């Protein structure tokens, strides 16, 4: 079938809408009519060559829409179901069998090879394959070809153009707090970088009863919203020693938990330096391969820990519906993070996100 997709023609280029051909679904695949797609830093990383995809390519890994067709072996969803498309996994490797699907042994091939699970192409331009199947969805298109494992049914009355923020950004930030750090009421918490991931982590820490909850960022607008969404303190990282200020706020000892969501060596160092002895920093910010960070050995020796995290350590089939219900009950106001853009304005949306003018851009691509 013919679809309209936002194609990245070359490394670090500009997206352009094109008509492409989408393959028919295989036995375990689902065709989703895309209503909306979140834009994430990971899409920008793909654009800029962090991953082994070639160009031209179609990205997008936070799709939300309506099921149109299902493969012959699909049983979990049916045409007409409202769904979000999340992190894919093989379901067969040792980590997947242990329920640790975010650390799937085959994740790089499944997410970043540009191919479907069977190795074929999901999108073509005439006879020419286009690198697609990004996170087994490539949701920057009017229709996506997803795997049954990464399609999650959601309530039909939930707004898909808000739920498109959940599959990666909200999942990662909230999951890091709920699934890894697991703070208790009264624990001091700081988040370094309050984009969509960091803001989700902040809201989760507030739900867990953390106090103080400290937001650190370089953008004043983000810090202001962080205060509105539950941060007790806001610290500018634009000059000065942010880690020292966080320690001062946290009774001079430092925080028990910190979340690094900026993806820079400087932010990681500050997030670790801000910890109290025996504190834990969870690293969720992503960086280009080869980027290193310097940590003081003596700081780590005092029982401080650094824990990496992919996609919130979540089982997407159960955790994402839980987050959606928190949103529907008013306890996780993700809509406050979202700014909507027309599909054709994808380049503007990305530019606004990178400049800090928008926290979570969501493309409106179709209708439910």
Backbone torsions as a table, in degrees:
resi	resn	phi	psi	omega
1	UNK	NA	151.7	179.8
2	UNK	-85.8	136.4	179.5
3	UNK	-135.0	160.8	172.4
4	UNK	-103.4	128.5	-177.0
5	UNK	-132.8	151.7	173.6
6	UNK	-88.2	109.4	-174.1
7	UNK	-99.7	132.7	172.1
8	UNK	-95.4	112.0	-171.8
9	UNK	-78.5	-24.4	-174.2
10	UNK	-158.2	167.3	180.0
11	UNK	-58.4	130.0	176.8
12	UNK	57.7	31.4	-179.6
13	UNK	-90.5	-156.3	177.8
14	UNK	-117.0	141.7	179.2
15	UNK	-71.3	145.5	175.6
16	UNK	-137.7	137.3	179.2
17	UNK	-77.9	130.8	-179.7
18	UNK	-136.6	158.1	172.5
19	UNK	-92.2	123.6	-179.9
20	UNK	-127.4	172.8	178.4
21	UNK	-107.4	126.9	178.5
22	UNK	-99.2	134.2	-179.0
23	UNK	-69.0	158.7	174.2
24	UNK	-70.8	151.4	-179.4
25	UNK	-70.3	141.3	171.6
26	UNK	-79.8	-177.4	-175.2
27	UNK	-55.7	-35.8	-176.5
28	UNK	-110.3	25.5	-178.2
29	UNK	-114.5	161.2	-176.1
30	UNK	-134.7	132.6	172.4
31	UNK	-94.3	123.0	-179.0
32	UNK	-114.1	128.2	171.1
33	UNK	-77.7	111.0	-172.4
34	UNK	-74.1	121.9	175.1
35	UNK	-91.3	-39.4	-178.6
36	UNK	-154.6	157.1	174.9
37	UNK	-143.8	130.2	171.6
38	UNK	-70.9	155.7	171.8
39	UNK	-112.9	135.3	-174.0
40	UNK	-130.4	159.3	176.9
41	UNK	-55.9	-29.3	179.5
42	UNK	-63.1	-34.3	176.0
43	UNK	-65.0	-37.8	177.2
44	UNK	-68.0	-38.8	177.0
45	UNK	-61.7	-40.1	176.7
46	UNK	-62.7	-44.7	177.3
47	UNK	-55.1	-38.0	-172.8
48	UNK	-94.9	10.1	170.7
49	UNK	87.8	20.0	177.8
50	UNK	-69.0	-26.1	-172.9
51	UNK	-115.0	164.0	-175.2
52	UNK	-82.5	36.7	174.2
53	UNK	-89.2	145.6	174.2
54	UNK	-93.3	172.7	177.5
55	UNK	-115.4	151.7	-0.7
56	UNK	-70.1	155.5	-174.8
57	UNK	-148.7	158.2	174.1
58	UNK	-121.8	123.8	-178.9
59	UNK	-105.6	-156.6	-176.8
60	UNK	102.0	119.7	-178.1
61	UNK	-139.5	23.2	175.8
62	UNK	-135.1	57.7	-175.8
63	UNK	-83.6	149.2	174.6
64	UNK	-139.5	136.4	-177.6
65	UNK	-175.7	-154.4	-174.2
66	UNK	-125.5	131.1	179.4
67	UNK	-66.0	129.6	176.4
68	UNK	-106.7	-40.7	-179.0
69	UNK	-141.3	151.8	175.9
70	UNK	-132.0	151.9	176.7
71	UNK	-71.8	167.8	-172.6
72	UNK	-63.9	-24.4	-177.4
73	UNK	-103.0	4.3	-178.2
74	UNK	-79.2	130.9	-180.0
75	UNK	-126.7	-15.1	-172.8
76	UNK	-82.0	-25.3	179.0
77	UNK	-136.3	162.9	-178.4
78	UNK	-139.2	160.2	176.7
79	UNK	-52.4	135.8	-177.8
80	UNK	98.5	-18.5	178.5
81	UNK	-68.0	141.4	172.2
82	UNK	-87.9	133.7	-173.1
83	UNK	-141.6	160.2	163.8
84	UNK	-118.1	153.7	-178.4
85	UNK	-113.1	125.6	-169.4
86	UNK	-124.1	-159.9	-177.3
87	UNK	-62.3	126.3	178.8
88	UNK	-90.8	160.2	177.9
89	UNK	-155.6	165.1	-175.2
90	UNK	-81.0	-30.4	-178.9
91	UNK	79.7	0.3	-173.5
92	UNK	-122.3	-21.4	-176.8
93	UNK	-73.9	167.7	-179.3
94	UNK	-55.8	-41.1	-179.7
95	UNK	-67.3	-43.0	177.6
96	UNK	-61.2	-40.3	-179.9
97	UNK	-66.4	-23.1	176.4
98	UNK	-88.7	1.9	-178.0
99	UNK	84.7	11.7	-179.9
100	UNK	-103.3	56.2	-171.1
101	UNK	-65.3	-23.7	179.6
102	UNK	-69.6	-15.5	177.4
103	UNK	-110.4	31.2	178.1
104	UNK	-50.4	131.6	179.3
105	UNK	-58.4	-27.9	-175.2
106	UNK	-102.7	17.5	-171.9
107	UNK	-62.3	-39.5	-177.9
108	UNK	-63.0	-43.9	178.4
109	UNK	-65.4	-41.9	-176.0
110	UNK	-69.7	-38.9	-175.2
111	UNK	-88.6	-35.0	-161.8
112	UNK	-127.8	9.6	-179.3
113	UNK	-82.7	-16.6	-175.5
114	UNK	82.3	8.4	-175.8
115	UNK	-125.9	158.2	172.9
116	UNK	-69.7	173.6	-178.3
117	UNK	-61.9	-28.3	179.2
118	UNK	-88.8	3.4	177.6
119	UNK	90.6	-4.6	-179.2
120	UNK	-87.8	176.2	-178.0
121	UNK	-96.3	135.5	177.3
122	UNK	-83.2	-32.8	-176.5
123	UNK	-125.3	140.4	177.4
124	UNK	-137.1	152.9	172.1
125	UNK	-113.4	99.4	-170.1
126	UNK	65.5	-123.3	177.9
127	UNK	-95.3	1.9	-174.5
128	UNK	-94.9	122.5	177.3
129	UNK	-67.2	143.7	173.5
130	UNK	-111.2	134.5	177.2
131	UNK	-61.5	122.6	-175.3
132	UNK	-148.1	-149.5	-178.0
133	UNK	50.9	34.1	176.5
134	UNK	-66.4	119.9	-171.5
135	UNK	53.4	32.0	-177.5
136	UNK	50.8	47.6	173.6
137	UNK	-157.9	-45.9	-174.0
138	UNK	46.0	67.5	-171.0
139	UNK	-80.9	1.7	171.7
140	UNK	-80.4	58.9	-177.4
141	UNK	-160.3	157.7	-179.3
142	UNK	-68.3	-22.7	174.3
143	UNK	-139.2	144.5	179.3
144	UNK	-123.3	146.8	174.5
145	UNK	-107.1	107.9	-174.6
146	UNK	-114.1	167.2	173.7
147	UNK	-93.2	153.6	-179.8
148	UNK	-59.3	-32.2	-176.3
149	UNK	-67.6	-28.2	-176.1
150	UNK	-108.2	19.9	175.2
151	UNK	-109.0	125.4	-176.1
152	UNK	-120.4	123.6	179.0
153	UNK	-71.4	139.6	179.2
154	UNK	-129.4	161.5	-179.9
155	UNK	-60.0	139.8	-176.0
156	UNK	-66.3	-20.7	-179.0
157	UNK	-94.9	2.4	177.2
158	UNK	-83.0	140.0	-176.5
159	UNK	-72.0	112.8	-177.5
160	UNK	-63.6	-28.6	-179.5
161	UNK	-78.4	-1.3	167.1
162	UNK	-105.3	-39.8	179.6
163	UNK	-61.6	-20.1	177.4
164	UNK	-65.8	-11.6	175.9
165	UNK	-83.8	-11.9	-170.3
166	UNK	-82.8	-40.3	-165.8
167	UNK	-57.3	-34.2	179.7
168	UNK	-117.5	-63.6	-172.6
169	UNK	-59.7	-55.7	-178.8
170	UNK	-68.6	-42.1	177.2
171	UNK	-55.4	-46.0	-176.1
172	UNK	-67.7	-49.5	-176.9
173	UNK	-68.4	-49.6	179.5
174	UNK	-66.5	-38.2	179.6
175	UNK	-63.8	-38.5	178.5
176	UNK	-58.8	-36.7	-179.8
177	UNK	-79.8	-50.8	-175.7
178	UNK	-70.3	-37.6	-170.5
179	UNK	-99.3	-25.5	-176.3
180	UNK	-111.1	-61.2	-174.9
181	UNK	-70.6	-42.9	177.2
182	UNK	49.3	55.0	-179.1
183	UNK	-66.5	158.3	177.4
184	UNK	-106.3	159.8	178.2
185	UNK	-52.6	132.7	179.7
186	UNK	92.3	-10.1	177.4
187	UNK	-69.9	138.1	177.5
188	UNK	-78.8	135.2	-173.4
189	UNK	-137.6	139.5	174.8
190	UNK	-135.3	141.7	175.8
191	UNK	-120.6	129.3	-179.3
192	UNK	-104.4	103.8	-175.5
193	UNK	103.0	103.9	-178.9
194	UNK	-112.1	58.4	161.7
195	UNK	-78.5	-156.5	-175.8
196	UNK	-65.3	-38.8	179.8
197	UNK	-66.9	-51.0	-179.3
198	UNK	-63.6	-37.7	179.9
199	UNK	-67.4	-37.0	176.4
200	UNK	-64.7	-39.7	176.8
201	UNK	-64.0	-39.6	178.4
202	UNK	-62.0	-46.5	-179.8
203	UNK	-64.3	-36.2	177.5
204	UNK	-66.6	-40.3	178.4
205	UNK	-62.9	-37.6	177.0
206	UNK	-63.9	-41.7	178.1
207	UNK	-63.8	-31.1	178.6
208	UNK	-79.4	-5.2	177.2
209	UNK	87.3	19.6	179.6
210	UNK	-64.7	147.9	177.9
211	UNK	-163.3	120.4	0.5
212	UNK	-77.0	163.7	171.9
213	UNK	-117.6	113.8	-169.8
214	UNK	-114.0	125.6	177.8
215	UNK	-103.2	133.8	178.9
216	UNK	-125.7	129.4	179.6
217	UNK	-162.0	169.6	177.3
218	UNK	-96.8	-11.4	-176.9
219	UNK	-103.7	121.2	-177.6
220	UNK	-62.6	-36.4	-180.0
221	UNK	-63.1	-40.3	177.7
222	UNK	-66.0	-40.3	179.4
223	UNK	-63.8	-37.7	178.5
224	UNK	-63.7	-43.7	178.7
225	UNK	-67.1	-37.0	177.9
226	UNK	-57.9	-40.0	177.4
227	UNK	-63.4	-40.5	179.9
228	UNK	-65.9	-29.0	-175.7
229	UNK	-96.4	7.5	171.7
230	UNK	129.7	-9.5	177.8
231	UNK	-66.5	133.1	176.0
232	UNK	-81.8	-23.2	-179.3
233	UNK	-143.4	151.0	176.5
234	UNK	-128.8	132.5	-176.8
235	UNK	-125.6	126.9	176.6
236	UNK	-80.7	131.4	176.1
237	UNK	-94.5	5.9	-179.9
238	UNK	-85.5	75.1	-177.9
239	UNK	98.7	147.5	-178.5
240	UNK	86.8	175.9	-177.1
241	UNK	-100.6	94.1	-176.5
242	UNK	-64.4	-37.6	-179.1
243	UNK	-63.2	-41.7	179.1
244	UNK	-63.8	-38.4	179.1
245	UNK	-68.3	-38.2	176.8
246	UNK	-63.2	-44.8	178.4
247	UNK	-60.6	-40.4	179.7
248	UNK	-61.1	-44.5	179.8
249	UNK	-62.9	-38.4	-177.5
250	UNK	-87.0	53.6	173.7
251	UNK	59.1	22.3	178.0
252	UNK	81.3	-11.4	-176.6
253	UNK	-92.7	-27.7	-172.3
254	UNK	105.5	173.6	-176.5
255	UNK	-91.9	154.5	176.6
256	UNK	-76.3	-32.7	-178.2
257	UNK	-135.3	140.2	172.4
258	UNK	-134.3	152.5	179.7
259	UNK	-123.1	119.9	177.0
260	UNK	-94.8	110.0	-175.5
261	UNK	-125.0	15.7	-179.8
262	UNK	-96.9	-26.3	177.7
263	UNK	77.8	28.5	178.2
264	UNK	-126.0	150.2	177.3
265	UNK	-59.1	-36.6	-179.4
266	UNK	-64.5	-40.4	179.7
267	UNK	-67.8	-38.9	178.5
268	UNK	-64.3	-44.1	179.4
269	UNK	-60.4	-43.6	-179.9
270	UNK	-65.9	-39.9	-179.2
271	UNK	-64.9	-33.5	176.8
272	UNK	-77.2	-43.7	-179.9
273	UNK	-63.8	-23.1	-179.5
274	UNK	-81.2	-6.7	-176.6
275	UNK	-76.6	146.7	166.1
276	UNK	-75.5	161.2	172.6
277	UNK	-52.5	139.8	-176.1
278	UNK	70.4	9.1	177.3
279	UNK	-77.9	165.6	-177.9
280	UNK	-128.1	132.7	172.5
281	UNK	-107.0	129.3	175.9
282	UNK	-104.2	123.6	-178.7
283	UNK	-95.0	113.8	176.0
284	UNK	-119.5	-16.2	178.5
285	UNK	-66.4	135.5	-177.4
286	UNK	-99.8	150.0	-177.0
287	UNK	-139.0	164.2	177.3
288	UNK	-63.7	145.6	176.0
289	UNK	-54.1	137.5	178.8
290	UNK	95.9	-11.0	178.7
291	UNK	-72.3	130.9	-179.8
292	UNK	-120.9	160.3	178.1
293	UNK	-131.5	141.8	179.3
294	UNK	-96.6	124.3	176.3
295	UNK	-118.8	141.0	179.3
296	UNK	-72.2	124.9	-177.2
297	UNK	-59.7	-38.9	-177.7
298	UNK	-65.2	-35.3	177.5
299	UNK	-61.7	-46.2	-179.9
300	UNK	-65.6	-33.9	-174.9
301	UNK	-61.4	-24.4	-179.7
302	UNK	-82.0	36.9	173.1
303	UNK	78.5	6.8	179.9
304	UNK	-77.7	146.5	-176.4
305	UNK	-128.3	147.7	173.2
306	UNK	-119.1	125.3	-176.3
307	UNK	-122.9	122.8	175.7
308	UNK	-78.4	159.3	-177.2
309	UNK	-151.8	133.8	173.5
310	UNK	-116.5	127.8	173.2
311	UNK	50.4	37.4	172.2
312	UNK	67.8	14.7	-178.3
313	UNK	53.2	30.4	-169.7
314	UNK	-100.6	149.4	164.0
315	UNK	-87.1	102.3	-168.3
316	UNK	-62.3	-28.1	-178.0
317	UNK	-68.2	-25.4	-180.0
318	UNK	-110.4	-36.5	-174.2
319	UNK	-74.9	-42.4	-179.4
320	UNK	-63.1	-43.7	174.3
321	UNK	-58.5	-34.8	176.8
322	UNK	-63.1	-44.6	178.6
323	UNK	-64.4	-39.2	178.7
324	UNK	-61.3	-40.2	179.1
325	UNK	-68.1	-35.6	174.7
326	UNK	-62.1	-39.6	176.9
327	UNK	-64.9	-46.2	-176.7
328	UNK	-65.2	-26.5	179.0
329	UNK	-86.4	-2.9	179.4
330	UNK	86.8	4.9	-176.2
331	UNK	-90.5	-14.3	180.0
332	UNK	-132.9	81.8	-170.9
333	UNK	-76.5	66.9	-178.2
334	UNK	-62.0	-28.1	179.7
335	UNK	-58.6	-23.9	178.9
336	UNK	-69.6	-17.8	-179.2
337	UNK	-89.7	-19.6	-165.6
338	UNK	-90.3	136.5	167.0
339	UNK	-125.7	130.4	-175.4
340	UNK	-93.0	146.4	178.9
341	UNK	-134.8	146.8	169.9
342	UNK	-64.4	152.1	-179.2
343	UNK	-54.3	-42.4	-177.0
344	UNK	-68.4	-13.4	-179.0
345	UNK	-96.0	26.1	-175.9
346	UNK	-60.0	-39.1	179.8
347	UNK	-66.1	-39.2	176.5
348	UNK	-64.1	-41.3	-178.7
349	UNK	-61.9	-43.8	179.3
350	UNK	-65.8	-42.6	179.3
351	UNK	-61.6	-41.0	178.9
352	UNK	-65.2	-38.9	178.7
353	UNK	-64.2	-46.1	-177.3
354	UNK	-68.2	-27.4	179.8
355	UNK	-87.6	-1.9	179.8
356	UNK	81.1	7.6	179.3
357	UNK	-78.8	-23.2	179.7
358	UNK	-130.9	136.2	178.2
359	UNK	-83.8	-53.5	-179.1
360	UNK	-131.1	97.7	175.1
361	UNK	-75.3	136.5	176.0
362	UNK	-128.2	126.0	177.9
363	UNK	-83.3	129.9	170.3
364	UNK	-91.1	111.0	-171.3
365	UNK	-105.7	-37.6	-178.5
366	UNK	-147.3	-163.3	179.5
367	UNK	-124.3	153.4	179.0
368	UNK	-75.7	NA	NA
